[in-house]
């Protein structure tokens, strides 16, 4: 639904016009997976798809939330005295509302208040494209602009991350929220997750006769079931044993691996350290105009995520293998893992054949066919309608 139609739907739902409509995009991470919460480097870009919200202020301190993707009457909750325990006992289909509620509760510290919100999304949920961060960031931008709060976007990303950590129970890093708020069209975002410093890196693959396919494997992932948290805890334990603040600070990989008796921790450290190096290498290639050389680094990232970090899944491995057999330059799983999406880099004149080969491989295995999405580096969160 476009912004004008969403505004009309808001008027029908709440019996008054919205004060504005805002959009926050999902993201694809070109490279740099599970490095963000290790204080490392990431290189995401924003998608054209995302979450859109129509919103208006309320003077009663109540946050009322409705979504066109959830067939119920919505969720209303008082913000005065609200905290993480407010959502104790919330179950499906209300759990989605924990994301915007957490943002709204935290923004009270900056002077925002109640609001009526109506959300729409064209991001597939569970596809690893950061629909949750888009939901948080659309809420944050809308509330701040409604209440005249001049908050910098990097700061809003921290608020959104904190909401997901404290209110949803997902110990995510800062990448997804930063991508949704800070990315610009035609660029990837080189983000140092420790300092918060970022730089826009030009990303024009079509200009080099390349196509980046986003493949939704339709194996839905859920990151609050413990696997993601266990990986983060393993990294923190390894950093403590190595006496460094975070795995980003490991400079001598061989020496670090020799100091770790646990083979699982050795694998986790090897992935994080080498993935940070891959991010820096990809940035170097992009700045040098050598986009055609990206493929090997993408595939190396996938193999590391599969074998060292152990978060890939059968459909992701099948997608990468089928794409490479069909002549793709490289590919890897993206997102938190255990389901979601894959990116595949191919020459523009081979993209159709690669896509057909992936579909054929799924059919041969009797799997639900994957979906293919556009991967155009797009603008970050913004106001659509006044």
N, C-alpha and C positions, 0 to 999 in steps of 0.2 A: 504494500500500500504506500503511495507517495505521501509527501508531507501534507499536502492540501487535503487529501482524503482522510488522513489520520486526524487532522484538526476537525474535520466534519464528524468523524466517529467519536471524538472526545466530546463535542457539543451534544451529540445524541446520548452519550453515556452519562454525562454529568450535568446536562441541562444548562450549560453555560459554555462560552467560547474559551479556548485555551489562550494563555498569554504568549505562547510561542511553541515551536516545535524544534527539537534538537536531534542530531544524529551522531552516533559514535560507531566507528567501524570495528569489524573483527580484524584479525591479523594473520599473516603467514610469517613464520620465522624462517628466513632464508637459510640461516645456520646459527648455531649457538644454543643447543638444547641442554637444559638442566645446568646451565652455567650461571643463570641469574641469581639463584639463591646461594651460590658459591662465590658471590662478589665478582663474577667474571664479565665476559663480553657477549653481546647478542646483536643480531642484525635482522630485525623484523621489518616488514612493511605493511601498511594498512590495505585492506581490501575495500572494494566498492560496497560490498554487503556489510550489514551491521544491524544495530538496534536503534530504532527511532522512538522518541517519546514526545507526546504532547502534554503540556503541563500548565497548571495555574496555581497560584498561591491560595492557601486557606488561612483563616484567622483564628482557628480553634486548636492549633497545634497537632492536628491529626494528619497522618500520611495515609492517603488512600491510593491503592495501586491496583491497576487492572492490566491484563495483557490479552491481546487478540489471539495469542497462542494457547491460552488457558481458558477452558469453557466453564467459568464459574463467575460469581458476582464480585470477585476481587477480595482484597485484603485491606482492612483499615486498622491502624494502630496509633495510639497516642505517643508522641515523641517525648513528652515531658517525663523525665526519669527513666527513659528507655535505655537498655543495655543489651549485651549478648544474651542474658537469661530471658529477655522478653520473648524470644522465639523458641524457647524450650517447649517441646511438644508439637511444634509445627510439623506437619507431615504433608506428603503429596496430597492434593496439587498445590499446597500453599508454599512449599519450600523455595520456589523460584523467587518469592518476594523477599527472602532474607538478604539477597544481594542489594537491591535498592534501599531496603530498610536500613541495612548497616551503614551505607553511605550517608543517608539522611540523618541517622542518629549521630554520626561522628561530625557531620557538618554543622550541627547545632552549636558546636564550640566556636564556629566562625560567625554565627548569627543568622543562619537560615532557620526556617520554620516549617509549618505544615504545608502540604501541597496535595493536589489531585494529579495523578499521573496515569497516562494510558500508553502502553508500550506496544510496539510491533517489531518484528524481526524477520529478516530474510536470510539469516544465518542458520544452517542446519545445526541443531543442538547435538552435542556429543561427538562432533566431527573434529575436535581439536583446533578450531578456528577462533577460539576465545570469545564465544558468545557471552560468557559470564562477565568478562572485563568490559565488553561493549555495553552491557546492561548497567554496570556500575558507573562507567564514565559518562554515559548519556545522562544518568541521574545526577551525577556531580555537576556537570556543566549546566544543566537546566536549573538546578536549585541555586547555584551561585549567581547565575544571571538573573533569575527571578528576584532574588533578594539583594542584588547589587553588590555582591561580594567579589572583590578584585583578588582572586586567588590565582597564583601562577600555576601553569599546567603541570609542571613537575611535582608541585606540592599536591595538586589534586590526584595525581597518580598514586602518591603515597597514601592519601586518604582511602582511595579505592582499594589498594592492596591491603591496607589495615582492615577494611570492612570485610574482605574475603577471608583474611586470616582469623579475625576475632568473632565474626558473626556467622560465617559459613563453616568455619573449621577447616579451611583449605590452606595449608602453609605455603602458598605460592610466593614466588619472587615478584619483582617489579616490572618484568618485561611486558606483559600483556597490557597492563594499564598504561604504561608509557607509550607503547606503540599506538594505542587507540587515541591518545591525547596529543602526541607529539609528532607523528609521522606527517610527511608532506607528499603531494602528488609527484610521481616520477622518481621517488627516492626510497632507499632503505635507511633505517635509523641505526647507526652505530652507537650503541649505548654501553657505557661503563656502569655496571650495576652497583658498584661501590660508591663512586663519586657522584653519580647521577649526571655526569657530563655526557653530552650526546653530539653527534654530527650527522648531517644529512649527506648520504652517499648516493650519487646518481645511479639509477637502475633502469636502463633502457635495453632490455633484452631483444625486443623486436628490431631495434636499430642494428643489432648484430645478427639478424635472421635467426633468432632463437625464440622458443616458446617455452614457458613454464606452465605445466599442467598441474592443477590442484586436483587430486583424486581423493574423494571421500569414499573410504573403503566400506562405509555403512556398518562397520563394527564399532558400535557406540562405546565411548569410554566414560568412566566415572572416576574422578580423581579423589573423591572424598572417602574411598573405601579402604584406605590405608597404604596402598602400594607406593603412591607418591610420597607420603609422609615418611615411609620407611627409607626411601632413597635419600631423602633430605637428612634424616637422622644418621644414616650411614656416612654421609659426607661430613657431617659435623663431628662424628666420632673419629673419623680418619684425620680431620684437621687437628683435633685435640691431641691425638697420638703423635702427630708430626710437629706439634707445637707451633702451628701457624694460625693466624686469625681465620683464614678460609682457604679452600683449596686453590683459589686464584693465586695464592702466595707461594705455591710450590714451584720452585725454579729448577730444581734438579730432579727430574722424574725418576730416573734410575735409582738414585739414592733414596728417594722417598719410598719407592716400592720395596727396596731392601729392608726398610725399617718397619714395614707392616707385615705381621705374621698372618693376618687373616686374608685369604685369597679373595673373598668378596670385597673387602675394602680396597685391596689392590686394584681390582677391576674398576671400581667406582672412581678411584683417583686417576687411573689411566685415561678413562673417558673424559673427565672434566678438564684435565690439563691439556690433552691433545685437542679437545674441542675448542678451547680458548685459542689455541694456535691456529686452528682452522678458520675461526672467525677473522682473525687478523689477516690471514692469507687471502680470504675472499675479499675483504675490503681492499687489500692491495691490488688484487686483480681487477676489481671494478674501477678503481681510480686510474689504473693503467690502461683501461679500455680492453682488457683481455677476458671478456665475459665468456668466450668460447672455452676457456680453461677451467671453468667452475665445476664441471661435472664430476671430476674425480674426487674433489673435496666433498661434494654432497654425498657421494656413495661411501666415502670413507667415514663420514659422520654416521650414516645409517648402520654400517657394519659395527661401529663402536657402540651405538645405542643398542644394537641387537646383542652383541657378544659381551661387551664390558659393562654396560648399564642395565642390560637385560629387561628392556621395557617395550621391545617391539612385539608384534602380534602376527599371526599367520598371514592375514590378508595384506599387511604392509610388506612383508617379505616377498610374497607372491607378486605384488605390484612392482616392486623394484626389480625383481628378477625378470619378469615378463618385459618390462620396459627396456632393460639393458639388452636382452636378447633381440628386441626389435630395433635396436640401433640408437636408443636414447643415450645422451651424454652422461647422465647421472641421475640419481634420485635418492630420496631418503624419507623416512617417517618424520612427521612434525608434531609438535605439541607434547603433552605430558606422557603419552604412551598408553599401551594397553588397549588401543583402539583409536579411531579417528582418521586422520588424513595423511597423505603422502604427496610430496612434490616431485615432479619429474621434469628434467631439463632436456629438451630435444631441439634439433635443428628444425626450423619452421616447416621445411618441406618434408620432414619425417613425423611431425606431430600427429597427423591423422593415422598413420600406420602404427605408431606407438600406442595411441589410444585404442585402436582396434585390437591390438595384441593383448592389452590389459583386459579388455572385455572378454576376449576369447579365453584367456586363462581362467577367469572367474567362472565362465560357463562350463569349462572343462571340469572344474572342481565342484560344480553344483552350488556355487555361492551366489548370493544376491549381487546383482551387477552393481558396480560402483557408479557414483555420480562424478561429473567433471565440472569444475567451477573456473570462472575467470580469475586470473591472477595479475591484475593491473595495479601497480603501486598508486594508491589513492590518497586523498586528503584525510587528515585526522578529524577528530570530533569538531562539530560546528553547529551553529544555529541555522536552521533551514527556513523557518517561517517566523516572522515577527508576530 
